[in-house]
Amino acid sequence: MNYHSTRGQVPPVSFSTAVEHGLAPDGGLYLPEALPNLRPYLNDWESLNYPELCEAFFAHFATDIEANELHAIVACSYDKFSDPAIAPVRALAPGRYVLELFHGPTLAFKDFALQLLGNFYAAQIARTGRPISVLGATSGDTGAAAIHGLIGKDGVKSFILYPDGRIAPLQERQMTCTEADNVFPLAIKGSFDDAQTAMKTVFEDREFATEVGLSAVNSINLARILAQCVYYIYAYFRLPAQEREAVTFVVPTGNFGNVLAGWLVQQMGIPLKGFRVATNQNDILHRLFESGTYSLESVAPSLAPSMDIQVASNFERFLYYAVGSDASKVREIMHTFKATGQYQFENFDRQSFSSSRTNDSEIESLIKSVYSDYNYVVDPHTACGFQPAVGDQNLEIILATAHPAKFPDTIIKAIGEEPIHPSLEVLKERVITKYFVDPTPEAIKAFMREHK
Ligand SMILES: *Cc1c(COP(=O)(O)O)cnc(C)c1O
């Protein structure tokens, strides 16, 4: 299986190369040249445990990696999860389920992809002998999950930019209290957008990229999307057999990575009914699915910060399929959008998607009502999934994207109790190690050269 760019202006590459590059050199995102039909495997896959299912799934995609190597990579990617089911499904009430994706080392669903990605990188470095410098920008969960996926891996250095003082204190501790010497949390004076803009400029410098072995771990990396496909299939099997094809997956959404993974699984022939894109007040995607207009607005910080995005970077992958796999059309749309901040689709086909929007005061009241209805505590991102849906989607599985203990202030305010998780308690005792850099491409490059 090879991988091509949504913008169609570079030759297809192998799985390992797509993973190593992150972003395609023409500015597009990698996608498989063809989606496999997984339906014939359903019977065989039903009884597999999580790592077994993950391995069986990736055997269709990581075709340039030897089977025994793939086995070794996957087998050690889920051993730091605290629940034996890895991704347990809980029934809160008849027809209402939660898929708990927060049992990994940083207590957010991003661990599913980044633990695995760290091991793909390590295997790649062992094979090629070329070290890798990972550069990312985070408003919280991604950075922590990336750092924990890469701790102690030979040949990998991770540099994670974040806006100083503007991420949750416990998220900062997850990044800065690792005591690992290949990890560099870079605090910048400025906003997340400043960090991301500077990072993008660094990636555009191809010479520098080659010099340090630059790679991206943000959600544009194809391996992350594929890793997230696995828990949709796993969850499908955990639902009662007579409900499996009638349950809507409700996905708290920011960059469209998580929900895209589910949609791809459906395109590969697993009979998932459909998806609800649950946004917070930064609702570019909700507006798109309601009106067919994709338009930029400024980002207002919310109680669900990992969904505070202005542009949903993974939307371009869905767009590629939505315009009939026409890369020139994708280029035209992305160009118009970049130039005008807006694109109006004629006949926007929502396909299997519905959407909802949840503002901050609703997040608080939803945390409260979920607690009183089900005696279950949800984090502010997951709360957006509990927004009552329009229409008759009465069977739902809501993806719980983070553990509530990561956001104690909001939870205490909503239900008057402090959520606790032992792994966070340990961090509170540790020393913080962080580095200050200016949010300019030059300063970031200089720091990386010095520490590569
Ligand atoms: C990253 C994140 C999201 C948004 O996921 P996308 O793939 O960007 O849509 C939602 N909830 C939590 C807790 C996250 O960390």
The ligand as an SDF file (V2000), in Angstrom:
LIG
                    3D

 15 15  0  0  0  0  0  0  0  0999 V2000
   -7.4120   16.6130   20.9500 C   0  0  0  0  0  0  0  0  0  0  0  0
   -8.6400   16.4770   21.7740 C   0  0  0  0  0  0  0  0  0  0  0  0
   -9.9150   16.5780   21.2010 C   0  0  0  0  0  0  0  0  0  0  0  0
  -10.1310   16.9080   19.7340 C   0  0  0  0  0  0  0  0  0  0  0  0
   -9.7030   15.8710   18.8920 O   0  0  0  0  0  0  0  0  0  0  0  0
   -9.5550   16.1110   17.3130 P   0  0  0  0  0  0  0  0  0  0  0  0
   -8.9270   14.8790   16.7750 O   0  0  0  0  0  0  0  0  0  0  0  0
   -8.6690   17.3210   17.1740 O   0  0  0  0  0  0  0  0  0  0  0  0
  -10.9100   16.3440   16.7790 O   0  0  0  0  0  0  0  0  0  0  0  0
  -11.0090   16.3550   22.0270 C   0  0  0  0  0  0  0  0  0  0  0  0
  -10.8710   16.0960   23.3420 N   0  0  0  0  0  0  0  0  0  0  0  0
   -9.6520   15.9980   23.9320 C   0  0  0  0  0  0  0  0  0  0  0  0
   -9.5660   15.7090   25.3750 C   0  0  0  0  0  0  0  0  0  0  0  0
   -8.4910   16.1820   23.1680 C   0  0  0  0  0  0  0  0  0  0  0  0
   -7.2910   16.0890   23.7550 O   0  0  0  0  0  0  0  0  0  0  0  0
  1  2  1  0
  2  3  1  0
  2 14  2  0
  3  4  1  0
  3 10  2  0
  4  5  1  0
  5  6  1  0
  6  7  2  0
  6  8  1  0
  6  9  1  0
 10 11  1  0
 11 12  2  0
 12 13  1  0
 12 14  1  0
 14 15  1  0
M  END
$$$$
